[in-house]
């Protein structure tokens, strides 16, 4: 997951396509956990429906180091 975000911000659908075979609910849970741990930031790009772009924080990028 971290590797998929290294090139830059990605939308949920982009991440799902890159992470072959991951179920949407599992991806959502992982993103929520990474956000809670301060490794990923979700920034809304649409309000109706609410959709986010996800990017690594500095701490998240350090993991790839």
C-alpha positions, 0 to 999 in steps of 0.5 A: 500500500505504501509503495502504491502511494510513493509516486504521489496522491491517488484516489481510492479507485486508483489504489484498488486497481493498483492493488490487484485483488483487494476488496473495497472494504479491506482497502478502506479499513487499511486506509483508515488505519494508516490515517489513524497511524499518521502515515497517510492523509485523505483529502476530500476532492468531492463532497457529493458523494464524499471522495478522497485523494490519499497521500503519504505523510513524511512519516509514511514516506520514511517507511519506504526509505 
